[in-house]
Amino acid sequence: MEAQPFFNTIAGLSVSLAGFGALIAWLREDPRAWDQVNLWRLKTIVRHALSLAFIALSLGPFFSLTGSVDATVRWGAAALIAVEIYDMILNRRPDPQIWGPAATWRVNMAGAALFAALQVANLFWASVGVLQVGALALLSSPAGIFSNFVRELGQKRVAAENNTD
């Protein structure tokens, strides 16, 4: 498939992001225990990144077997839909420790529904470009979660030190 180098790159970036989960494990505030937020972050980063890597790498063999770009794009779109639906099921109840303020959960669910709807439409369109946009959107999830973790590093410790003054 003509776009396979793009998807191979996405797969490589996804596996790299999955490896960043080890950094979360190593740099968390309390190395003896997992708080709800960092545990959710680790699980979501690894789940999204490895799912995306599998989908991106499966497109090449699927195309080789079918010889059809349309069928390959539909396979990729269906796989992205399945990942998103699974994620929506896992997060169907907002945990206040993870989703605070509550509006963040609603925004996440609305974004997930929009993402899935776009890929449902792509089952009919069979557009390589829409599949590429979907892959990038899913890649932004583990990247964004890791970025939030890095941004928050040390904030609790600094806040605690400031409260003791």
C-alpha positions as CSV (number, residue, x, y, z in Angstrom):
1,M,0.0,0.0,0.0
2,E,1.3,3.4,-1.0
3,A,0.9,4.9,2.5
4,Q,2.6,2.1,4.4
5,P,5.7,4.1,5.2
6,F,3.5,6.6,7.0
7,F,1.8,3.8,9.0
8,N,5.2,2.2,9.8
9,T,6.3,5.5,11.2
10,I,3.2,5.7,13.3
11,A,3.8,2.2,14.6
12,G,7.4,3.1,15.6
13,L,6.3,6.2,17.4
14,S,3.6,4.3,19.1
15,V,6.0,1.7,20.5
16,S,8.3,4.5,21.6
17,L,5.4,6.1,23.5
18,A,4.5,2.8,25.1
19,G,8.0,2.7,26.4
20,F,7.4,6.1,28.1
21,G,5.2,4.2,30.5
22,A,8.4,3.0,32.2
23,L,9.3,6.6,32.8
24,I,6.0,7.1,34.5
25,A,6.6,4.1,36.7
26,W,10.1,5.3,37.6
27,L,9.3,9.0,38.1
28,R,6.0,8.8,40.0
29,E,5.8,10.6,43.4
30,D,5.6,7.5,45.6
31,P,7.7,4.6,44.2
32,R,6.0,2.2,46.7
33,A,2.4,2.7,45.5
34,W,0.4,3.6,42.5
35,D,-2.1,6.5,42.7
36,Q,-5.2,6.2,40.6
37,V,-4.2,8.9,38.1
38,N,-0.7,7.5,37.3
39,L,-2.0,4.0,37.1
40,W,-4.7,5.1,34.6
41,R,-2.1,7.0,32.6
42,L,0.2,4.0,32.4
43,K,-2.5,1.6,31.3
44,T,-4.0,4.0,28.8
45,I,-0.7,5.0,27.2
46,V,0.3,1.3,26.8
47,R,-3.1,0.2,25.6
48,H,-3.5,3.0,23.0
49,A,0.1,2.9,21.8
50,L,0.3,-0.9,21.4
51,S,-3.1,-1.0,19.8
52,L,-2.2,1.6,17.3
53,A,1.2,-0.1,16.6
54,F,-0.6,-3.4,15.8
55,I,-3.2,-1.7,13.6
56,A,-0.6,0.3,11.7
57,L,1.6,-2.7,11.1
58,S,-1.3,-5.0,10.2
59,L,-2.2,-2.8,7.2
60,G,0.7,-4.0,5.2
61,P,0.0,-7.7,5.4
62,F,-3.8,-7.1,5.0
63,F,-3.1,-5.2,1.8
64,S,-0.8,-8.0,0.6
65,L,-3.5,-10.6,1.2
66,T,-6.4,-8.6,-0.4
67,G,-4.6,-6.4,-3.0
68,S,-7.3,-3.8,-2.2
69,V,-6.6,-0.4,-0.8
70,D,-10.3,0.1,0.0
71,A,-10.5,-3.2,1.9
72,T,-7.3,-2.3,3.8
73,V,-8.6,1.1,4.7
74,R,-11.9,-0.4,5.9
75,W,-10.0,-2.9,8.0
76,G,-8.0,-0.1,9.6
77,A,-11.0,2.1,10.2
78,A,-12.9,-0.9,11.8
79,A,-9.9,-1.6,14.0
80,L,-9.7,2.1,15.1
81,I,-13.4,2.0,15.9
82,A,-13.0,-1.1,18.0
83,V,-10.2,0.4,20.0
84,E,-12.2,3.6,20.6
85,I,-15.4,1.7,21.6
86,Y,-13.4,-0.5,24.0
87,D,-11.9,2.6,25.6
88,M,-15.3,4.2,25.9
89,I,-16.5,1.1,27.7
90,L,-13.5,1.1,30.1
91,N,-14.2,4.8,30.9
92,R,-18.0,4.7,30.9
93,R,-18.1,5.8,34.6
94,P,-16.1,8.9,35.4
95,D,-13.7,8.3,38.3
96,P,-13.5,11.6,40.1
97,Q,-9.8,11.0,41.0
98,I,-9.0,10.7,37.3
99,W,-11.6,12.9,35.7
100,G,-11.5,16.1,37.7
101,P,-13.2,18.4,36.9
102,A,-16.1,16.3,35.7
103,A,-16.3,18.2,32.4
104,T,-13.0,16.6,31.3
105,W,-14.7,13.2,31.2
106,R,-17.6,14.6,29.1
107,V,-15.1,16.2,26.7
108,N,-13.2,13.0,26.4
109,M,-16.3,11.0,25.7
110,A,-17.5,13.5,23.1
111,G,-14.2,13.5,21.4
112,A,-14.1,9.7,21.4
113,A,-17.6,9.6,19.8
114,L,-16.6,12.1,17.2
115,F,-13.4,10.1,16.4
116,A,-15.4,6.9,16.1
117,A,-18.0,8.5,13.9
118,L,-15.4,9.8,11.5
119,Q,-14.0,6.3,11.2
120,V,-17.5,4.9,10.7
121,A,-17.9,7.3,7.8
122,N,-14.6,6.0,6.5
123,L,-16.0,2.5,6.3
124,F,-18.0,3.9,3.4
125,W,-15.5,6.5,2.0
126,A,-12.4,4.2,2.3
127,S,-10.1,7.3,2.3
128,V,-6.5,6.7,3.1
129,G,-6.2,10.3,4.3
130,V,-9.0,9.9,6.8
131,L,-7.4,6.7,8.1
132,Q,-4.1,8.6,8.5
133,V,-5.9,11.4,10.4
134,G,-7.4,8.7,12.6
135,A,-4.0,7.2,13.3
136,L,-2.6,10.6,14.2
137,A,-5.5,11.3,16.5
138,L,-5.1,8.1,18.3
139,L,-1.3,8.7,18.6
140,S,-2.1,12.1,20.2
141,S,-3.7,10.3,23.1
142,P,-0.6,8.6,24.6
143,A,1.5,11.6,23.6
144,G,-0.9,14.0,25.4
145,I,-1.2,11.8,28.5
146,F,2.6,11.6,28.8
147,S,3.0,15.3,28.2
148,N,0.5,16.0,31.1
149,F,2.5,13.7,33.3
150,V,5.8,15.5,32.5
151,R,4.1,18.9,33.0
152,E,2.9,17.9,36.4
153,L,6.3,16.5,37.6
154,G,7.2,17.9,41.0
155,Q,4.1,20.1,41.3
156,K,2.7,18.2,44.3
157,R,6.1,18.4,46.1
158,V,6.4,22.2,45.4
159,A,2.9,22.8,46.6
160,A,3.5,20.8,49.8
161,E,6.7,22.8,50.4
162,N,4.8,26.1,49.9
163,N,2.1,25.1,52.3
164,T,4.6,24.5,55.1
165,D,5.8,28.1,55.1
